[in-house]
Amino acid sequence: MTGENETVSCPFDFSEALEFDPALADLMRRESPARIRLRYGDADAWLVTGFDAVKQVTTDHRFSRAGIIGHDYPRMTPEPIVSPESINVMDPPHSSRVRHLASQAFTQQQVERMRHRIVRLADQLLDEMEQAGPPADLVQHLSDPLPQQTVLDLLGIERQEWPRLQESVRQLLVVGADNKEASASAKADLTTYFAKLVEQRRSSPGADLISAMAAARDGEEQLDDRELAVMALTLALSGQDTATCEISDIVYLLLTRPELMERLRSRPGTLTDVLHELLRHIPFRKGVGIPRVALEDVELDGVLIPAGDFVHVSYLTANRDPRRYSDPHAIDPDRPVRPHMTFGWGGHRCIAMPLAMAELEVAVGRLVERFPGLRLAVPPQEVRWDTETIRRFPLELPVAW
């Protein structure tokens, strides 16, 4: 056991099904932020784990995302995933302006107008799975294609371009050091592609998200071409990231915990609440995301964080904080609904959360409704899990019905 003030080396490479990372659990038990060393980057960082402390870091302007630009900041991947111009590394008030404009494309009302397209895509995919017959790989038939197709469809990208973009996005998420060159090339390719696409939509708008964001106004304010291109890239990335993993992870839990599946079948009206409890519970990624830098000395949970130090937060541990959630490691579909941090918090909470929730509701809802006898086609211990990226998800999910 390391001392409280020692730096803890954190590969954060745990990937056993949906078990909670023991290294994170150990760090979570500490009373105050710990010093950690990640695989990449030339500095250590502080790790903040409790719900209230994470909330403070994500809403306190003394902690800056923009401050990491130009530094070899501590991270999980060899090539930084985020672009310097991305909303993910902006601070208020600039980020507030961009978020306000972009989020006009993701209001609940806008997403409800998109829902029929998501249902159509999901039903087409489930039709193909049904025709192929059991056993079928749910990852191949639903989890992978639905979020990717949804976001690329909503961005108005031609279907023949989808495979190329999907491969570039995949390259960007791999953690191996030997992937650095391919990762940098993928990022450049995607950035150029979306810059050209934005130019086209400015001159010839359509019924797509890029056109909707281009049309967004706040008085005289609107998004410029560079902001639009980076936002489109960010959406394409998230389309192959969180929602893809979460569909597989949620279905895996439903198939290995029959009482949860029975709950959804008998009380379909509770779908959204059950999904939020599963999202809170699932360790959807490994380790941590993008850090912040302290702009001045800040005291946090009894520790003085000096100006210039990097600070990482863990949404995974915040979601399991016993001071916020009773019996936090249990899945309780009747737990009173309290906001969780799976979609982030504060100024960097995912603006596309309404869209992601619509995808999950459609994917899981249609699957449960259409395949009443759905079951795993292999023993749970034979399911293979991703070990190469920062995400936690089954590579294949063989199902029968």
Buried (B, 14 or more C-beta within 10 A) or exposed (E): EEEEEEEBEBEBBBBEBBEBBEBBBEBBEBEBBBBBBBBBBEBBBBBBBBBEBBBBBBEBEBBBBBBBBEBEBBBBBBBBBBBEBBBBBBBBEEBEBBBEBBBBBBEEEBBEEBBEBBBEBBEEBBEBBBEEEBBBBBBBBBBBBBBBBBBBBBBBBEEEEBEEBBEBBBBBBBBEEEBBEBBBBBBEBBBEBBBEBBEEBEEEBEEBBBBBBBBBEEEEEBBEBBBBBBBBBBBBBBBBBBBBBBBBBBBBBBBBEEEBBEBBEEEEEBBEBBBBBBBBBBBBBBBBBBBBBBBEEBEBBEBEBEEEBBBBBBBBBBBBBEEBBEEBEEBEBEBEEEEBBBBBBBBBEBBBBBBBBBBBBBBBBBBBEBBEEBBBBBEEEEBEBBEBBBBBBBBBBBBBB
